[in-house]
Amino acid sequence: MKLPQSVNVLLLGSGGREHAFAWKIAQSERLAKLYISPGNAGTKTCGINVDINPTNFASVKQFVMTNNINLVVVGPEEPLVKGIADYFAGDPEIHLIPVIGPSKEGAKLEGSKDYAKAFMARHQVPTAGYMTVNKKNLEEGFAFLDSLQPPYVLKADGLAAGKGVLILEDLQEAKNELGAMLEGKFGAASSQVVIEEYLSGIECSVFVATDGKNYVILPEAKDYKRIGEGDTGLNTGGMGAVSPVPFADQAFMEKVRTRIVEPTVAGLAKENIPYKGFIFIGLMNTGGEPYVIEYNVRMGDPETEVVLPRVTSDIIDLFEGMAYGTLDKTEISVTPDTAVTVVAVSGGYPGDYEKGAVISGLDQQTESIVFHAGTAVKGKEVVTAGGRVLAVTSFGTSIEEASRKSFETLKGIDYDRIYYRKDIGKDLI
């Protein structure tokens, strides 16, 4: 089977990742109409925003049927973890409409840290040693912490909006925090906690498109999680990203492919887990050896804003291969140029922040691509509507050139208490 030559697409989500997808889909020669649900102030320049909650599957179905949608692309993790792919597959009226995203079982690779670690163990995917703890085996958890060297890594088992990971230097503090997490520090997400051996090294992210059996590796990226320059301060959803990653050379990526990507995709097929979507593999490069820190079951944010612009081939052709099991016949092309994304956030983020600040400078002439993350339209103005507000992506022949262009563009953009890191990519130069 194939998609029609002219495709109506529904894209679910509202962040910077979704604006990047919308921007890329809008370039396709095969696109008829693009709808984004619910979208943001930036996505409306690529298609039509529609006010539907992506986790209200009945409303999504109604829109799909009413508007002759041929393809549904899921941006964020929540609809996937809640089973939107299964909902479509199990409904006789819409079961032939492909959903880009894994089944509910496949989405457990992100929805449960314990599930992901057990999957890696079954398929010999290299990762840190771990133990899963709940209230019943808390004392065993304390003993496992005693056996480790600091720092100590605690991860809420479930989805915690990117905030459920603690890295602590002090053993007693780690034990106290373990108890607090099991008592609901991160809500139901931390009713189980995965304690992990700490891996030292440098992180990078690898993105894989798969139809459940075949795969295509997309450009890799390195993102910057801490709010402060020099990787200091609190963790965020991501303050910027760079692609390609200088240390992810051919030898390293071959290790990633053979030791991690292939056993992961083969494991999904062996366990009969339907998976037609993206796998985000968070890696630690430890002395040249790759270890998996985590799986996500969708593209990352802000990595999507640095990865997709480097892909020069038609993305609907890629989606078609994912949907119909023909990725082995699908090729993607990628520019060798370097891309750097710098994220502008609201003052106070990742803590409390205000919304509704008017954004100026979005109409300036620039080489950069300005992706909207947390924005909304209020009257005739674009205003802030989230912690991460904009993601500015620029190209260059080097990290220095690409980052300089992004910073120059951000100098022309303003809103109350705008903040962005000025050292994105500097550690790779």
Summary of the structure (lengths in Angstrom):
residues: 429
radius of gyration: 21.0
end to end distance: 46.1
largest distance: 60.9
contacts: 1570
relative contact order: 0.14
helix: 32%
strand: 29%
